[in-house]
Amino acid sequence: MIALTASMAFYADGSTTIRLADYGAERTPILMVDGVGHSLHISAFNSVPIADHLAFARELATAATEYVAALERYAANSPTVTAE
């Protein structure tokens, strides 16, 4: 297996979409974050044990939940920001 490292910044705005392509038992799902001129797709290679990808997906879900909580705290305490 080849290990690759990448770094990117993804700034979401009102045109950013988040979608899930669910293929059931046929293949692994793909999580897609798309914006104007850029996209991020997350999935698992067949060479990666599914237990490893499940652990990653759970960590991603936890981090996303924490991100929402932090953003809500920021919005609640910032007079120039309105939460929807």
Order of alpha helices (4+ residues) and beta strands (2+ residues): beta-beta-beta-alpha
